[in-house]
Amino acid sequence: LCVTAGAQVLRRCVPGLRLDGIEPGSWFVLSFFVGAALYGLLMTGIGMVGLLHLLPVAILTVPVLLLAPAELATPLRAFWRKVRADFTGLQGCHWWVRFHLAWCLLCIGVMLLLSRGLYPGSTSNDVWAHYLPYYREVLKHGSLLPNDVWYQFYISKGAGLIHMLGVLSDLFAAQLVSWSFVAVSGIIVFQLTRRFAGDASWALLATTVFYTVYRGTFFKSHDCLAAFIAFLVWALIQIDDRHGAAHRAFLVSLGVVAFC
């Protein structure tokens, strides 16, 4: 949803922008964070006026989801070609090392999804005493304005994506939103490590370690905020290498995410 929305907005805001001018990983990260920022702002806005109900949320999401298969097809094909190129030419132990690192990364990513993104196993007291009661009141009334858990308004009113997915699913939606941000942050870790180490194997190892040691509280909006900050750092590092439409796309993305 976020990638599709972000890609559509970037194409319309940056004339001449082409996917073949940006590698698939960077395009995915750009699109995801732009879409996440816009949806977060949009859902916060309709939540402030008390319209955070199923019908308005469905109207704002279902058409975008219908565009997702066509939008994701091209970058996924480009990503697969990139993966094949990273393994082409490797022989012997070098191939096996990179293969096992990729397999470890896939396994730990799935484990992170199962243990933190789906299983509600948070041991943080304020999750059960503050955050979830506030989310429940938001889903009940369709409004982000101060309610019985009034103090949480000042912390979670801007968590638009969490409230949006809560309307579409249930009270525990926050952890899946957080996992999505952490998963895309892993792409940032991979790209930055590869940029400075110059080797995909080191980048796979760094990303695996990142997923292994990350200990965020997935029921809060803190992980999303941390991911937004990581994106700003990543984009500022990347922007010097960009020219033309790609440079303007990074500028637009920086502005939207920073504002959010």
KEFIGU-302179 format. One record per residue (C-alpha): x, y, z; residue in one letter. Coordinates in Angstrom, 3 decimals. Each point is the difference from the previous one (the first is absolute). Layout:
N
{u = X	v = Y	w = Z	residu = A}
...
//
This chain:
260
{u = 0.000	v = 0.000	w = 0.000	residu = L}
{u = 2.712	v = 2.487	w = 1.004	residu = C}
{u = 2.311	v = -0.891	w = -2.889	residu = V}
{u = -2.773	v = 0.301	w = -2.575	residu = T}
{u = -1.253	v = 3.326	w = 1.347	residu = A}
{u = 3.520	v = 1.412	w = 0.255	residu = G}
{u = 0.935	v = -1.093	w = -3.522	residu = A}
{u = -3.132	v = 1.548	w = -1.475	residu = Q}
{u = 0.624	v = 3.303	w = 1.793	residu = V}
{u = 3.671	v = 0.143	w = -0.959	residu = L}
{u = -0.782	v = -0.552	w = -3.689	residu = R}
{u = -2.523	v = 2.840	w = 0.028	residu = R}
{u = 2.118	v = 2.407	w = 2.029	residu = C}
{u = 3.270	v = -0.634	w = -1.875	residu = V}
{u = -0.407	v = 0.258	w = -3.798	residu = P}
{u = 2.294	v = -2.291	w = -1.939	residu = G}
{u = 0.628	v = -2.378	w = 2.893	residu = L}
{u = 0.721	v = -3.533	w = -1.218	residu = R}
{u = 0.530	v = -3.156	w = 1.988	residu = L}
{u = 3.027	v = -0.973	w = -2.062	residu = D}
{u = 1.749	v = 3.114	w = 1.316	residu = G}
{u = -0.157	v = -1.270	w = 3.591	residu = I}
{u = 0.996	v = -3.485	w = 1.159	residu = E}
{u = -2.937	v = -2.127	w = 1.236	residu = P}
{u = 0.993	v = 0.041	w = 3.681	residu = G}
{u = 0.242	v = 3.785	w = 0.107	residu = S}
{u = -3.262	v = 0.373	w = -1.939	residu = W}
{u = -1.748	v = -2.299	w = 2.479	residu = F}
{u = 1.333	v = 1.947	w = 3.006	residu = V}
{u = -0.894	v = 3.379	w = -1.524	residu = L}
{u = -3.507	v = -1.098	w = -0.937	residu = S}
{u = -0.666	v = -1.695	w = 3.327	residu = F}
{u = 0.938	v = 2.960	w = 2.168	residu = F}
{u = -1.748	v = 2.562	w = -2.178	residu = V}
{u = -3.160	v = -2.114	w = 0.030	residu = G}
{u = 0.301	v = -0.653	w = 3.724	residu = A}
{u = 0.438	v = 3.705	w = 0.743	residu = A}
{u = -2.960	v = 1.012	w = -2.157	residu = L}
{u = -2.299	v = -2.681	w = 1.395	residu = Y}
{u = 1.109	v = 0.835	w = 3.529	residu = G}
{u = -0.857	v = 3.662	w = -0.508	residu = L}
{u = -3.262	v = -0.812	w = -1.777	residu = L}
{u = -1.225	v = -2.403	w = 2.659	residu = M}
{u = 0.991	v = 2.377	w = 2.771	residu = T}
{u = -2.009	v = 2.719	w = -1.730	residu = G}
{u = -3.189	v = -2.009	w = -0.378	residu = I}
{u = 0.475	v = -1.323	w = 3.522	residu = G}
{u = 0.128	v = 3.526	w = 1.393	residu = M}
{u = -3.422	v = 0.702	w = -1.522	residu = V}
{u = -1.469	v = -3.296	w = 1.208	residu = G}
{u = -0.257	v = -1.819	w = -3.348	residu = L}
{u = 2.309	v = -2.902	w = 0.746	residu = L}
{u = -2.547	v = -2.679	w = -0.881	residu = H}
{u = 0.001	v = -2.967	w = -2.367	residu = L}
{u = -1.713	v = 1.638	w = -2.996	residu = L}
{u = 2.277	v = 3.090	w = -0.306	residu = P}
{u = 3.105	v = -2.111	w = 0.621	residu = V}
{u = -1.066	v = -2.595	w = -2.587	residu = A}
{u = -0.666	v = 2.720	w = -2.588	residu = I}
{u = 3.524	v = 1.347	w = 0.554	residu = L}
{u = 1.759	v = -3.370	w = -0.105	residu = T}
{u = -1.796	v = -2.559	w = -2.183	residu = V}
{u = 0.541	v = 1.839	w = -3.348	residu = P}
{u = 3.710	v = 0.319	w = 0.788	residu = V}
{u = 0.240	v = -3.692	w = 0.874	residu = L}
{u = -1.543	v = -0.873	w = -3.360	residu = L}
{u = 2.899	v = 1.805	w = -1.695	residu = L}
{u = 2.623	v = -1.804	w = 2.101	residu = A}
{u = 0.612	v = -3.093	w = -2.201	residu = P}
{u = 0.762	v = 2.096	w = -3.074	residu = A}
{u = 2.077	v = 2.464	w = 2.014	residu = E}
{u = 2.123	v = -2.669	w = 1.690	residu = L}
{u = 0.553	v = -2.220	w = -3.044	residu = A}
{u = 2.766	v = 2.094	w = -1.588	residu = T}
{u = 2.125	v = 0.635	w = 3.133	residu = P}
{u = -0.334	v = -3.663	w = 1.050	residu = L}
{u = 1.300	v = -1.143	w = -3.380	residu = R}
{u = 2.856	v = 2.490	w = 0.255	residu = A}
{u = 0.732	v = -1.221	w = 3.531	residu = F}
{u = 0.164	v = -3.616	w = -1.179	residu = W}
{u = 2.438	v = 0.956	w = -2.759	residu = R}
{u = 2.109	v = 1.796	w = 2.589	residu = K}
{u = 0.051	v = -3.078	w = 2.260	residu = V}
{u = 1.047	v = -2.236	w = -2.891	residu = R}
{u = 2.765	v = 2.449	w = -0.931	residu = A}
{u = 1.299	v = -0.046	w = 3.593	residu = D}
{u = 0.406	v = -3.790	w = -0.193	residu = F}
{u = 1.294	v = -0.173	w = -3.563	residu = T}
{u = 3.737	v = -0.502	w = -0.163	residu = G}
{u = 0.331	v = -1.266	w = 3.567	residu = L}
{u = 1.482	v = -3.439	w = 0.367	residu = Q}
{u = 0.831	v = -2.452	w = 2.743	residu = G}
{u = -0.113	v = 1.235	w = 3.569	residu = C}
{u = -0.834	v = 3.570	w = -1.018	residu = H}
{u = -3.294	v = -1.149	w = -1.548	residu = W}
{u = -0.869	v = -2.169	w = 2.986	residu = W}
{u = 0.825	v = 2.744	w = 2.508	residu = V}
{u = -2.245	v = 2.494	w = -1.779	residu = R}
{u = -2.772	v = -2.584	w = -0.429	residu = F}
{u = 0.015	v = -0.898	w = 3.700	residu = H}
{u = 0.048	v = 3.658	w = 1.023	residu = L}
{u = -3.038	v = 0.636	w = -2.214	residu = A}
{u = -1.746	v = -3.045	w = 1.483	residu = W}
{u = 0.747	v = 1.186	w = 3.564	residu = C}
{u = -1.361	v = 3.443	w = -0.857	residu = L}
{u = -3.228	v = -1.487	w = -1.363	residu = L}
{u = -0.451	v = -2.244	w = 3.060	residu = C}
{u = 0.599	v = 2.755	w = 2.549	residu = I}
{u = -2.336	v = 2.330	w = -1.893	residu = G}
{u = -2.781	v = -2.593	w = 0.155	residu = V}
{u = 0.717	v = -0.655	w = 3.679	residu = M}
{u = -0.210	v = 3.728	w = 0.700	residu = L}
{u = -3.371	v = 0.089	w = -1.741	residu = L}
{u = -1.348	v = -2.978	w = 1.956	residu = L}
{u = 1.399	v = 0.922	w = 3.411	residu = S}
{u = -0.395	v = 3.783	w = -0.046	residu = R}
{u = -2.281	v = 0.902	w = -2.906	residu = G}
{u = -2.760	v = -2.541	w = 0.651	residu = L}
{u = 0.344	v = -1.458	w = 3.491	residu = Y}
{u = -1.171	v = 2.546	w = 2.643	residu = P}
{u = 2.771	v = -0.779	w = 2.442	residu = G}
{u = 0.965	v = 3.480	w = 1.214	residu = S}
{u = 1.249	v = 0.133	w = 3.600	residu = T}
{u = -0.060	v = 3.785	w = 0.189	residu = S}
{u = -2.437	v = 1.115	w = 2.695	residu = N}
{u = -1.070	v = 3.241	w = -1.682	residu = D}
{u = -1.029	v = -1.895	w = -3.151	residu = V}
{u = -2.829	v = -1.656	w = 1.934	residu = W}
{u = -0.710	v = 2.942	w = 2.313	residu = A}
{u = 0.282	v = 2.940	w = -2.428	residu = H}
{u = 0.410	v = -0.750	w = -3.699	residu = Y}
{u = -2.489	v = -2.803	w = -0.629	residu = L}
{u = -2.775	v = 1.659	w = 2.058	residu = P}
{u = 0.474	v = 3.161	w = -2.093	residu = Y}
{u = -0.066	v = -1.967	w = -3.267	residu = Y}
{u = -3.188	v = -1.705	w = 1.176	residu = R}
{u = -1.678	v = 3.342	w = 0.684	residu = E}
{u = 1.050	v = 1.288	w = -3.425	residu = V}
{u = -1.509	v = -3.044	w = -1.721	residu = L}
{u = -3.140	v = 0.311	w = 2.087	residu = K}
{u = -0.672	v = 3.686	w = -0.739	residu = H}
{u = 1.863	v = 0.563	w = -3.290	residu = G}
{u = 1.726	v = 3.036	w = 1.463	residu = S}
{u = 3.554	v = 0.757	w = 1.125	residu = L}
{u = -1.055	v = 2.833	w = 2.307	residu = L}
{u = 0.647	v = -0.380	w = 3.745	residu = P}
{u = -2.156	v = -2.715	w = 1.505	residu = N}
{u = 0.012	v = -1.951	w = 3.261	residu = D}
{u = 3.689	v = -0.678	w = -0.594	residu = V}
{u = 0.556	v = 3.693	w = -0.689	residu = W}
{u = 3.762	v = 0.132	w = 0.691	residu = Y}
{u = 0.700	v = -2.477	w = -2.811	residu = Q}
{u = -1.378	v = 2.537	w = -2.494	residu = F}
{u = 3.235	v = 1.981	w = 0.225	residu = Y}
{u = 2.102	v = -3.068	w = -0.881	residu = I}
{u = -2.076	v = -2.022	w = -2.473	residu = S}
{u = -2.223	v = 2.461	w = -1.861	residu = K}
{u = 2.456	v = 0.027	w = -2.932	residu = G}
{u = 0.134	v = -3.789	w = -0.325	residu = A}
{u = -2.350	v = 0.130	w = -2.988	residu = G}
{u = 1.102	v = -3.279	w = -1.570	residu = L}
{u = -0.530	v = -1.875	w = 3.260	residu = I}
{u = -3.521	v = 1.377	w = 0.327	residu = H}
{u = -0.720	v = -0.699	w = -3.678	residu = M}
{u = 1.022	v = -3.647	w = 0.219	residu = L}
{u = -1.873	v = -0.271	w = 3.297	residu = G}
{u = -3.199	v = 0.988	w = -1.788	residu = V}
{u = 0.714	v = -2.583	w = -2.722	residu = L}
{u = 0.982	v = -2.784	w = 2.417	residu = S}
{u = 0.000	v = 0.153	w = 3.800	residu = D}
{u = 1.470	v = 1.530	w = 3.141	residu = L}
{u = 3.406	v = -1.636	w = -0.462	residu = F}
{u = 0.715	v = 1.576	w = -3.396	residu = A}
{u = 2.849	v = 2.138	w = 1.378	residu = A}
{u = 2.452	v = -2.871	w = 0.148	residu = Q}
{u = -0.452	v = -0.866	w = -3.693	residu = L}
{u = 0.467	v = 3.649	w = -1.004	residu = V}
{u = 3.165	v = 0.162	w = 2.113	residu = S}
{u = 1.303	v = -3.204	w = -1.544	residu = W}
{u = -0.501	v = 1.455	w = -3.485	residu = S}
{u = 2.076	v = 3.052	w = 0.912	residu = F}
{u = 2.724	v = -2.123	w = 1.579	residu = V}
{u = 0.038	v = -2.309	w = -3.050	residu = A}
{u = 0.514	v = 2.934	w = -2.382	residu = V}
{u = 2.611	v = 1.436	w = 2.378	residu = S}
{u = 1.904	v = -3.233	w = -0.632	residu = G}
{u = 0.202	v = 0.965	w = -3.682	residu = I}
{u = 1.565	v = 3.294	w = 1.112	residu = I}
{u = 2.534	v = -1.883	w = 2.135	residu = V}
{u = 0.782	v = -2.263	w = -2.960	residu = F}
{u = 0.479	v = 2.872	w = -2.434	residu = Q}
{u = 2.145	v = 2.117	w = 2.299	residu = L}
{u = 2.217	v = -2.955	w = 0.951	residu = T}
{u = 0.416	v = -0.989	w = -3.626	residu = R}
{u = 0.806	v = 3.589	w = -0.906	residu = R}
{u = 2.827	v = 0.298	w = 2.520	residu = F}
{u = 1.221	v = -3.634	w = 0.056	residu = A}
{u = -0.363	v = -0.519	w = -3.736	residu = G}
{u = -1.181	v = -3.603	w = 0.351	residu = D}
{u = -3.458	v = -1.606	w = 0.139	residu = A}
{u = 1.130	v = -2.699	w = 2.455	residu = S}
{u = 0.917	v = 2.565	w = 2.661	residu = W}
{u = -3.322	v = 1.743	w = -0.630	residu = A}
{u = -1.920	v = -3.282	w = 0.456	residu = L}
{u = 1.853	v = -0.647	w = 3.253	residu = L}
{u = -0.665	v = 3.518	w = 1.303	residu = A}
{u = -3.712	v = -0.216	w = -0.801	residu = T}
{u = -0.275	v = -3.420	w = 1.659	residu = T}
{u = 1.667	v = 1.365	w = 3.142	residu = V}
{u = -2.331	v = 3.018	w = -0.063	residu = F}
{u = -3.135	v = -2.187	w = -0.104	residu = Y}
{u = 1.459	v = -2.302	w = 2.650	residu = T}
{u = 0.860	v = 2.626	w = 2.618	residu = V}
{u = -2.829	v = 2.481	w = -0.623	residu = Y}
{u = -2.130	v = 0.230	w = 3.143	residu = R}
{u = -2.597	v = 2.676	w = -0.655	residu = G}
{u = -3.443	v = 0.058	w = 1.597	residu = T}
{u = -2.174	v = -0.729	w = -2.988	residu = F}
{u = -3.245	v = 1.208	w = 1.605	residu = F}
{u = 1.197	v = 3.610	w = 0.107	residu = K}
{u = 0.656	v = 2.503	w = -2.754	residu = S}
{u = 3.662	v = 0.328	w = 1.040	residu = H}
{u = 1.216	v = -2.546	w = -2.566	residu = D}
{u = -1.724	v = 1.920	w = -2.795	residu = C}
{u = 1.614	v = 3.252	w = 1.125	residu = L}
{u = 3.419	v = -1.660	w = 0.208	residu = A}
{u = -0.467	v = -1.336	w = -3.537	residu = A}
{u = -0.962	v = 3.460	w = -1.295	residu = F}
{u = 3.205	v = 1.414	w = 1.527	residu = I}
{u = 2.033	v = -2.827	w = -1.556	residu = A}
{u = -1.571	v = 0.837	w = -3.366	residu = F}
{u = 0.996	v = 3.668	w = 0.307	residu = L}
{u = 3.611	v = -1.000	w = 0.713	residu = V}
{u = -0.010	v = -2.482	w = -2.897	residu = W}
{u = -1.524	v = 2.510	w = -2.448	residu = A}
{u = 2.474	v = 2.729	w = 0.944	residu = L}
{u = 2.880	v = -2.409	w = -0.656	residu = I}
{u = -1.475	v = -1.159	w = -3.317	residu = Q}
{u = -1.070	v = 3.336	w = -1.431	residu = I}
{u = 3.485	v = 1.172	w = -0.995	residu = D}
{u = 0.240	v = -2.829	w = -2.541	residu = D}
{u = -3.295	v = 0.878	w = -1.689	residu = R}
{u = -0.624	v = 2.245	w = -2.963	residu = H}
{u = -3.004	v = 1.280	w = -1.893	residu = G}
{u = -3.365	v = -1.557	w = 0.801	residu = A}
{u = 1.510	v = -2.440	w = 2.510	residu = A}
{u = 1.505	v = 2.914	w = 1.939	residu = H}
{u = -3.365	v = 1.768	w = 0.068	residu = R}
{u = -1.687	v = -3.221	w = 1.163	residu = A}
{u = 2.347	v = -0.170	w = 2.988	residu = F}
{u = -0.667	v = 3.656	w = 0.792	residu = L}
{u = -3.779	v = -0.547	w = -0.087	residu = V}
{u = 0.347	v = -3.089	w = 2.187	residu = S}
{u = 2.141	v = 1.833	w = 2.542	residu = L}
{u = -2.502	v = 2.833	w = 0.203	residu = G}
{u = -3.064	v = -2.234	w = 0.410	residu = V}
{u = 1.573	v = -2.258	w = 2.623	residu = V}
{u = 1.568	v = 2.853	w = 1.945	residu = A}
{u = -3.365	v = 1.787	w = 0.122	residu = F}
{u = -1.746	v = -3.157	w = 1.171	residu = C}
//
